[in-house]
């Protein structure tokens, strides 16, 4: 399925990822699960379903066959921050004692809360100080929205 607005990066990203199950598969590979049998057990899916998901993730360049399993590609690894932030967002409405999965500092074991910052300035970008605007390749639809 093609993005509704071809030059919209959000539409392109969602189109490339497909659905939430792709992120779930990437989460497995990013956590070191590369063996197909273990992936299938962890995800609770049939061999055929996992094969479809893996084939789709390979076709979009997010994972690649490696030995007798699969590993995330550089493109797949670049989605790790998104997965971390989505998981934290999913936990924000839950009391700490009701969270099934939390992100922790591997050295201290303390729970951490990811934020999105600009690589160059280190400033958070989830404030009103940062807005979208049409980029140099924006088509008429995006230009009309983000003039």
C-alpha positions as CSV (number, residue, x, y, z in Angstrom):
1,X,0.0,0.0,0.0
2,X,1.4,3.4,-1.0
3,X,1.5,6.3,1.3
4,X,-1.5,8.6,0.9
5,X,0.7,11.7,0.6
6,X,4.0,10.5,-1.0
7,X,6.1,13.3,0.4
8,X,4.9,13.0,4.0
9,X,7.6,11.4,6.1
10,X,5.0,10.1,8.7
11,X,2.9,8.4,6.0
12,X,6.1,6.9,4.4
13,X,7.3,5.6,7.8
14,X,3.9,4.0,8.6
15,X,3.8,2.5,5.1
16,X,7.3,1.1,5.4
17,X,6.8,-0.4,8.8
18,X,3.4,-1.9,7.9
19,X,1.7,-2.7,11.2
20,X,2.5,-3.1,14.8
21,X,3.6,-6.7,14.3
22,X,6.6,-5.5,12.4
23,X,7.7,-3.5,15.5
24,X,7.1,-6.5,17.6
25,X,9.3,-8.6,15.4
26,X,12.0,-5.9,15.4
27,X,11.8,-5.7,19.2
28,X,12.6,-9.5,19.3
29,X,15.6,-9.2,17.0
30,X,16.9,-6.0,18.7
31,X,16.8,-7.9,22.0
32,X,19.0,-10.6,20.6
33,X,16.4,-13.1,19.6
34,X,17.6,-14.3,16.1
35,X,16.5,-17.9,16.1
36,X,13.3,-18.5,14.2
37,X,12.0,-21.1,16.6
38,X,12.5,-18.9,19.6
39,X,10.9,-15.9,17.8
40,X,7.9,-18.1,17.1
41,X,7.6,-19.2,20.7
42,X,8.0,-15.6,22.0
43,X,5.5,-14.1,19.6
44,X,3.0,-17.0,19.9
45,X,2.5,-17.4,16.2
46,X,2.4,-20.2,13.7
47,X,5.5,-21.0,11.5
48,X,3.5,-19.7,8.5
49,X,2.6,-16.4,10.2
50,X,6.2,-15.8,11.3
51,X,7.4,-16.6,7.8
52,X,5.0,-14.0,6.3
53,X,6.2,-11.4,8.8
54,X,9.8,-12.1,8.3
55,X,9.4,-12.1,4.5
56,X,7.7,-8.7,4.7
57,X,10.4,-7.3,7.1
58,X,13.1,-8.6,4.7
59,X,11.3,-7.0,1.7
60,X,11.2,-3.6,3.4
61,X,14.9,-3.9,4.4
62,X,14.3,-4.0,8.2
63,X,15.7,-7.5,8.9
64,X,18.1,-9.8,6.9
65,X,18.8,-13.5,7.0
66,X,21.9,-14.2,9.0
67,X,23.2,-17.7,9.5
68,X,20.2,-19.8,10.6
69,X,18.3,-16.8,11.8
70,X,17.5,-13.1,11.2
71,X,19.1,-9.9,12.4
72,X,18.0,-6.3,12.2
73,X,19.6,-4.3,9.4
74,X,21.0,-0.8,10.0
75,X,17.6,0.5,8.9
76,X,15.8,-1.8,11.4
77,X,18.2,-0.8,14.2
78,X,17.4,2.8,13.5
79,X,13.8,2.1,14.7
80,X,15.0,1.2,18.2
81,X,14.4,4.7,19.6
82,X,10.8,4.6,18.2
83,X,10.2,1.3,19.9
84,X,11.6,2.5,23.2
85,X,9.5,5.7,23.1
86,X,6.3,3.8,22.1
87,X,6.8,1.3,24.9
88,X,7.2,4.2,27.4
89,X,4.2,5.9,26.0
90,X,2.2,2.7,26.4
91,X,3.2,2.6,30.1
92,X,2.4,6.2,31.0
93,X,-1.2,5.5,31.9
94,X,-0.3,2.5,34.1
95,X,0.7,2.6,37.7
96,X,4.3,1.4,38.1
97,X,3.2,-1.8,39.7
98,X,1.0,-2.7,36.7
99,X,3.7,-2.4,34.0
100,X,4.6,-5.6,32.3
101,X,7.7,-4.4,30.6
102,X,9.9,-1.4,31.5
103,X,13.0,0.2,30.2
104,X,15.9,0.2,32.7
105,X,19.5,1.4,32.8
106,X,21.5,-1.9,32.4
107,X,24.1,-0.7,35.0
108,X,21.8,0.5,37.8
109,X,18.6,-1.4,37.1
110,X,16.7,1.9,37.6
111,X,13.7,2.5,35.3
112,X,14.3,5.3,32.7
113,X,12.0,7.4,30.7
114,X,13.1,8.1,27.1
115,X,12.7,11.5,25.6
116,X,13.4,12.8,22.1
117,X,16.1,15.4,21.8
118,X,17.8,17.2,18.9
119,X,21.1,15.5,18.1
120,X,22.9,18.9,17.7
121,X,21.6,21.0,20.6
122,X,20.5,18.3,23.0
123,X,17.2,20.2,23.5
124,X,13.9,18.3,23.8
125,X,11.8,18.5,20.7
126,X,8.4,17.6,22.2
127,X,7.7,21.2,23.1
128,X,5.9,24.1,21.3
129,X,9.3,25.4,20.4
130,X,9.6,22.8,17.6
131,X,7.0,22.6,14.7
132,X,6.7,21.0,11.3
133,X,7.2,23.0,8.2
134,X,7.3,22.2,4.5
135,X,10.7,20.9,3.4
136,X,12.4,21.7,0.1
137,X,10.8,18.7,-1.7
138,X,7.2,19.2,-0.3
139,X,4.4,18.9,-2.8
140,X,1.4,21.2,-3.0
141,X,-0.6,19.4,-0.3
142,X,2.1,19.6,2.3
143,X,3.0,23.1,1.4
144,X,-0.6,24.2,1.8
145,X,-0.7,22.6,5.3
146,X,2.7,23.7,6.5
147,X,3.3,27.1,4.9
